[in-house]
Amino acid sequence: MLQVIRDRAQGWIAWAIIILISIPFALWGIQSYLGINSEPVAAAVNGVEIPARELDRRLQEVRLEQRERLGDAYDPAALNDQRLRAEVLESMIDEAVLMDTVKRLNLRVSDQDVQMQILADPAFIKEGRFDKDTYERLLRYQGLTPALYEAQLRQRMSAIQLLRAVAGSELVTRAELAAYQQLMGQRREIEYLRLPLANYRQETPIDETRIAAYYEANRARFQVSEQVRLDYLLLDVDRLVAEVAVNEEEIRQHYEAKSSRFNEPERREVRHILRTLDPQADEAAAAAALDQIQAIRARIQAGESFEELAKALSQDPGSAANGGALGIIAKGMMDPEFERAAFTLAVGELSEPVRTPFGYHLIQVTRIQPAAVKPLEAVRDQLRAEVARQKAEESFFTLSEQLSTLSYEHPDSLEPAAAKLGLPIEHSDWIGRGQRGEGILYHPKVLAAAFTEEVLLNGRNSDPIEPERDRLQVIVLRATGHREASVRPLEEVRETIIEAIRAEQSRAAAKSAAEEIAEKLREGADWTAAAGDLKPEMPGLIERQSPGLPAGILDLAFKLPAPTADKASIGTAILDDGDAVVVRVKRIEEGPVEVKETGTLSPGSFILAQVMEREAYSSVLNDLKARAKIIRHETREERAE
């Protein structure tokens, strides 16, 4: 029944039906009226639902963050999608538990604090100060009113308040800090032997049975991610700008309304001679400097060249060689006393001595550029672009509302909206989950919407999506094709499997050789007896962050147990590049405990406090989750399995 209403929701009859059924919805909620949820739900925390759509969006953002962080090393097939989804959902549950606690504790943030946060947000700053029009425009672009945005901001700030309350309860004792400093400042004397992986590579043929077994055990590695093909409508203010017509009258009116922007203040070309004087100089030194500048002034008045005297006697290293020339200045550029004198002189007139924090100056104006207003012709192109942008933005907001309405009223097609708004229906190639690419279709919000059940399985248009906060773009998607995740055939990945097996064999052989050497060392052999012609490296005492040593060696060196007086501590590891390594720790020096003269311990307590605060927060959060009523719903992928 509801589907029929939705498909035919046109005219006054449809609106009458909507008004009638909206009354019980408003009183009791649509869920109780229909006995179902309005959209798929991923989880619920104390009755507050986490929509599956929001989980999809967050998951896509995490994938793209990983892709950006890993770069060319990113391999979507190597990721466990279900585990990643579970981790993202758990973080959203954590947020919901936190917000529920904030609400129950009745934590509040003052109106003044909210206001200050908004005023300081760089997104709302224009020309160095908060701009109300920018603020309201960006909120409107995201479908928010100022009241709704401020309520959300207040909620986030309240959560931060809770975090600070928990973190602030942790104190670091002197004994804890001393132990931390000794541990973190610890140095260890080590020796190590590196066994290159290449030395253990074997080129013997790989048995077909083993190839098949590897393929079956690692099918996830050869998986091709789920893919979708899309039709879409894109409303972009930059495209609208190119289509906007601007007439001369509009340009003239905009010029008159913004004429103050085109005022050019008076500017002056000046030169000076400086005799430096320390701002804290006594009267005798000041009098001597004044006598010097007065004598120079008298020589200029007697006919000597200002330029030559500046080169010879000025103590300004930046201008003396140029005859004292400072170039063209405007008000606000120079010291107030210097500026006051410079802007009262006539061309060619020589100033009296002027004292500034730098010393005594003689100033002369060589040219005056009067204040002026840029003519319309000089700024016509700029004005045309501004008017076009303004008209395009007004059109954008109108069209975006129409796009939202039309794509909802005709959920099974983009054609009505395209025809009404004059937008082309654009088409994508196949796009996979987590796929790298350029353009709007690869934005996290867009990809998340493309793989929602509403678009992917139910065949409906997506809601309008606004990818970037500060860019006026809206896109509506429609899936035209869908490919489930699949595994590449064995023949296609055979060479990859053979190379992987050989790499495993090489690592195992290198690891075995390292273990054999380590065991001989533990039995008392020296390096020559244990490793033959292989020569160990002996860097001596190292720190936890010693440069030049692989991270794997540092990690192993500081994880090995402390050596005894007559026996070194020995271990093995595989480094990131596959090489095996044997590490021997000979002795340990504990780090120093630093105490300030006042008797308080060093600022290292701040780092330790942060660690303890994170542990305290984690403990509190786990306790809150244990007390909360949390329901996790199966995803579509989990149900399919």
C-alpha positions, 0 to 999 in steps of 0.5 A, spaced: 500 500 500 505 504 501 509 503 495 503 505 491 502 511 495 509 513 494 509 511 486 503 515 485 504 521 490 502 527 486 496 531 486 492 534 492 489 527 493 496 524 495 497 530 499 491 529 503 492 522 504 499 524 507 496 529 511 491 524 514 497 518 515 502 523 518 498 524 524 499 517 527 506 517 525 507 524 529 504 521 535 506 514 536 512 514 530 512 510 524 516 504 527 510 503 532 505 504 526 508 499 521 511 494 526 518 495 522 524 500 522 524 505 517 531 503 514 536 498 516 539 498 523 546 496 524 546 496 532 542 499 537 545 502 544 540 503 550 534 504 544 538 509 540 539 506 533 545 506 529 543 506 521 546 501 517 547 507 512 551 511 517 555 504 518 556 504 510 559 511 510 564 510 516 566 504 513 568 507 506 571 513 510 576 508 513 577 504 507 579 511 503 583 513 509 587 506 509 588 507 502 591 514 502 596 512 508 598 506 505 599 508 498 601 503 493 602 498 498 594 498 499 591 491 497 583 491 498 583 484 497 588 483 503 583 486 508 578 482 512 572 486 510 568 483 515 573 484 521 574 492 519 566 492 519 566 490 526 571 494 528 568 500 525 561 498 528 564 498 535 567 505 534 560 507 533 557 503 539 563 506 543 560 513 541 553 512 542 555 509 549 559 515 550 553 520 548 548 516 552 552 517 558 553 525 557 545 525 557 544 521 563 549 525 567 546 531 564 553 534 562 552 541 559 556 546 555 554 554 556 551 558 550 558 562 550 562 556 549 558 554 543 558 561 541 566 561 541 567 555 538 563 557 532 566 563 532 573 560 532 571 555 526 576 556 520 570 554 515 566 560 517 572 565 517 572 570 511 577 575 510 580 574 517 573 574 521 567 570 522 562 571 517 554 570 518 553 569 511 558 563 510 556 560 516 549 560 514 550 558 507 555 552 509 549 549 514 544 550 509 548 546 504 549 540 509 541 541 510 542 543 517 539 549 521 543 553 525 539 551 531 540 544 529 548 545 528 549 548 534 545 542 538 550 537 535 556 541 537 553 542 544 553 535 544 560 533 541 563 539 546 559 535 552 562 529 550 569 532 550 567 534 557 566 527 560 573 525 557 576 530 560 573 529 567 575 521 566 582 523 564 583 529 569 582 523 575 589 520 573 595 522 577 602 520 576 606 518 582 613 520 583 615 512 583 611 511 577 614 516 573 621 514 576 620 507 573 617 510 567 624 514 566 628 509 567 625 504 562 624 509 557 631 512 557 634 505 558 640 503 553 642 496 551 649 494 548 647 489 543 650 485 537 646 482 531 647 478 525 642 479 519 641 473 514 639 476 507 632 472 505 635 472 498 641 467 500 635 462 502 631 462 496 630 456 492 628 455 485 625 448 485 619 446 482 612 447 486 608 441 487 601 442 484 598 440 490 601 445 494 599 450 489 592 448 490 592 448 497 595 455 498 589 457 493 584 454 497 587 457 504 588 464 501 582 465 497 581 472 500 587 474 498 585 473 490 578 476 492 575 481 487 571 486 491 564 487 490 562 492 484 557 497 482 555 501 476 552 507 476 547 512 473 547 519 476 545 526 476 550 531 478 549 538 480 555 543 480 555 550 482 561 551 477 558 548 471 552 553 473 557 558 473 559 557 466 551 557 464 549 564 467 548 570 463 550 576 466 548 583 463 551 590 463 546 593 468 548 587 473 555 588 473 554 596 474 549 595 480 554 590 483 560 595 482 556 601 485 554 596 491 561 594 492 565 600 490 568 601 497 572 595 495 575 598 489 578 604 493 585 605 492 588 609 498 594 615 497 601 612 496 607 615 497 614 614 494 619 616 500 627 616 502 630 617 508 636 617 512 637 614 519 642 615 525 640 609 529 639 610 537 637 604 542 630 605 545 633 605 552 638 610 550 640 616 555 639 623 554 646 624 552 646 619 547 639 621 544 642 628 544 648 626 540 644 622 535 640 628 534 646 633 533 648 628 527 642 628 524 641 636 524 648 636 521 646 632 515 639 636 514 643 642 514 648 639 509 642 637 504 639 644 505 646 647 503 645 643 496 648 637 497 645 631 494 640 627 499 642 620 495 649 621 496 649 623 503 644 617 504 649 612 501 655 615 506 651 616 512 645 613 513 645 607 518 639 603 515 642 597 511 636 596 507 636 602 504 643 606 504 646 603 498 640 605 494 640 612 496 635 611 502 629 609 497 624 605 501 619 605 495 612 606 495 608 606 502 601 606 504 598 608 511 599 602 516 606 600 513 611 604 517 612 606 524 606 611 526 611 617 527 614 616 521 608 615 517 605 621 520 611 625 517 611 622 511 604 623 509 604 631 511 610 633 506 610 636 499 614 633 494 621 634 495 620 637 502 625 635 507 622 633 514 625 635 521 628 630 524 623 624 526 624 620 532 622 612 532 624 606 536 630 605 530 633 612 531 632 619 528 630 620 521 630 625 515 624 623 510 623 626 503 617 624 499 619 624 491 612 622 488 605 622 491 600 617 488 593 620 489 587 616 492 583 613 487 577 609 485 578 603 480 574 604 474 569 600 472 573 597 466 579 595 470 574 590 474 569 588 469 571 581 469 572 580 476 565 583 477 562 579 472 565 573 475 562 575 482 555 576 479 555 569 475 557 566 481 552 569 486 547 567 481 549 560 480 549 559 487 542 562 488 540 557 482 544 551 485 540 552 492 533 552 488 535 546 483 538 542 489 531 542 493 528 540 486 533 535 485 531 532 492 524 532 491 524 529 484 528 524 485 524 522 491 517 522 488 520 518 482 525 513 486 525 508 480 528 513 475 533 519 474 529 521 468 524 526 470 529 529 474 534 530 469 528 532 464 525 537 469 532 540 471 536 540 464 541 535 467 545 530 463 544 523 466 551 520 467 554 513 467 560 510 470 564 504 469 564 498 474 566 501 481 569 496 487 569 497 494 575 501 496 577 502 489 582 508 488 580 513 483 579 520 482 573 524 481 566 525 485 564 518 484 570 516 489 568 520 495 567 516 501 560 519 502 558 517 494 561 510 495 558 509 501 551 511 498 552 506 492 553 500 496 547 501 501 541 496 500 537 502 498 541 503 492 544 496 491 538 491 492 532 495 492 533 499 486 532 506 488 535 513 487 540 515 493 538 521 497 542 527 494 549 527 497 553 533 498 560 530 498 564 536 501 562 541 506 565 547 502 564 546 495 557 546 492 555 539 489 550 535 490 549 528 486 544 523 486 546 515 484 542 509 481 545 503 480 544 500 473 549 493 475 551 489 480 557 484 481 558 480 488 565 479 490 568 473 487 575 470 487 580 470 481 580 463 478 587 459 480 590 459 473 590 467 473 593 467 480 598 461 479 604 465 478 603 469 484 602 463 488 608 460 486 612 466 488 608 467 495 610 459 496 617 460 494 617 467 499 615 463 505 620 457 503 625 462 503 623 466 510 622 459 513 629 457 511 632 464 514 628 463 520 631 456 521 638 458 520 637 464 525 634 459 530 640 455 529 645 460 530 642 463 536 641 456 539 649 455 539 650 462 542 646 460 548 650 454 549 656 459 549 659 459 542 662 465 540 659 468 533 665 465 529 663 458 532 656 459 531 655 463 524 662 461 521 664 466 516 658 471 517 660 477 521 655 480 526 654 488 527 656 491 533 653 498 534 654 498 542 649 501 546 643 503 543 637 507 545 629 505 543 629 510 537 637 509 535 637 512 528 640 507 522 637 501 525 631 497 523 625 497 527 625 490 527 632 490 531 630 495 535 623 492 537 627 485 539 632 488 542 628 492 547 623 486 548 628 481 550 629 479 557 635 482 561 641 479 561 645 476 567 652 477 569 655 471 565 649 470 560 647 474 554 640 475 552 639 472 545 633 472 540 631 472 533 626 475 528 624 476 521 624 483 519 620 487 514 624 486 508 624 478 510 631 478 512 632 474 519 636 477 524 639 474 531 640 479 536 644 478 542 643 483 548 650 484 553 648 489 558 643 494 560 644 501 562 637 504 566 635 511 564 636 517 569 631 519 573 630 527 572 628 531 578 627 539 577 631 543 583 624 545 586 623 537 587 618 536 582 619 531 577 621 532 569 615 534 564 616 526 562 610 525 567 606 528 561 607 523 557 606 517 562 599 521 564 597 521 557 598 513 557 594 512 564 589 517 562 587 513 555 587 506 560 583 510 565 578 512 559 578 505 556 576 502 563 571 506 564 568 505 557 568 498 557 564 498 564 559 503 561 558 498 555 557 492 560 552 496 563 548 498 556 543 494 552 547 493 546 544 490 540 548 488 534 544 486 528 547 482 522 549 485 516 547 483 509 553 480 508 553 476 514 546 473 513 548 471 506 554 467 509 
